[in-house]
Amino acid sequence: MKQKYSDVELDEFKAILQKKKTAVMDQIKFWEEQLKSVAENGRDESNVLQNAQEYSSTEFTLYQLSRQKKHLNDIEIALQRIESKTFGLCVITGRLIDKKRLLAVPTTTKSLSNGKKVS
């Protein structure tokens, strides 16, 4: 049974993750610009409905920004695991995560198997 992914396979995953990293960084920039725009436009204290809408929009933007930053962190961790050649190993079982799963979710650290943990 295969114990780890080959250097060629790791390079394939690295390319996928770097492409995702670029896209996520673009999204972070977009959401930061949205926040900046809201902050620069100020609020009309007399318009309660507009203020509520702006608050809701700001909350949504902050949520999206937070989500993208977490995803970026997950990508960075996956890239570190590639460098240390531990990428693709389940943190629970110690077994190799199925390649199809990693292609679908390259930041995953857990397999879907119920195998026993390897010491």
N, C-alpha and C positions, 0 to 999 in steps of 0.2 A: 504494500500500500504506500502511496506517495506521501512523504512527510512534509514537504514544503514546495512552494512554487519555484520554477526555474527563473534564472535571471531574465530570460526573454519574456516570460509571463509577467514578471514583476515590472519590467519596462513597459509592457502593454498597460498594466494597471496604473503605472505612474503617469503615462500619457493621458489616460482617461481622467485621472484625478487632477492633473494640471489644467486640463481643459475646463473641468468643473470649477476649479479654483478661480480661474479667470472670469467665468460667468458669475460666480457668487460675488467676487469683488466688484464687478460691474453693478450687481444688484444692491450691494451695500452702498456704493456711491450714489445710486439713484435714490434710495431711501433717505440717505443723509441730506441730499439736495432737497428732497420733499420737506424734511424737518426744517431745514434752513429757510425755505420759502415761507412756511407757515409762521416761523418766528419773525421774519422780516416784515410780514404783512400786518402784524399786530391784530388787535381785537377792537371791535366796536362794542363798548360796554353796554350800550343801549339796546343791542340786538341779541336777546337771549337765545333765540333759535339758532342764529348764525354761530354764536359762541358754542352752543351744544354740538353743532355739526363739526365745527373746527376741533373741539375736544375729542370727539369720536374719531375724526380723521387722524388726529395726532396719536391717539392711542393705537389705532390700526398701524400707522406708520412705525411707531416704536416697537410694536409686536413683530412686524415684518423685519425690521432692522435687527432685532434681537435674534430672531430665528435664523437669519442669514449669517450673523456673526457666529452662532453656535455651529452652523453647517460648515463655515470656514474653519473653525477650530477642529471639527471632526475630520475634515480633509487634511489639515496640517498633521494631525495625529496619524492618519493613514499613510501619509507620505513619510513620516518618521519611521513607521513600522516597515515600509518598503526598504528604507535605508538600512535598518537593522535586520532585515530579512526575516521578520516575524509577521509580516503581512499575510493575512489569509489563515492564520491560526486562531481557532476559537479560544477566547479567554476563559471559557468555562470548562470545555472538555480537553483543550489542547490539540484537538484534531483539526485537520485541514477543512476549511469552509469550502463548500461546493463552488466551483468557478462560475457557474451560472448565477448563483446568488451574489457573488462579488461583482460580477458584471452589471447586475441590476442595481445593487446597493454597495458601491465600492468602499464605503466608510464603515460597513458593518464589522463588528468584532465578535459576533456570535453566530454559530451554525444553527441550523434548524434540527439537527439530530439530537436524540436523547441519550447519546452515549455517555459512558462513565468518564469522569474526569481523569486525565492522565497525570500522574505524579512526576 
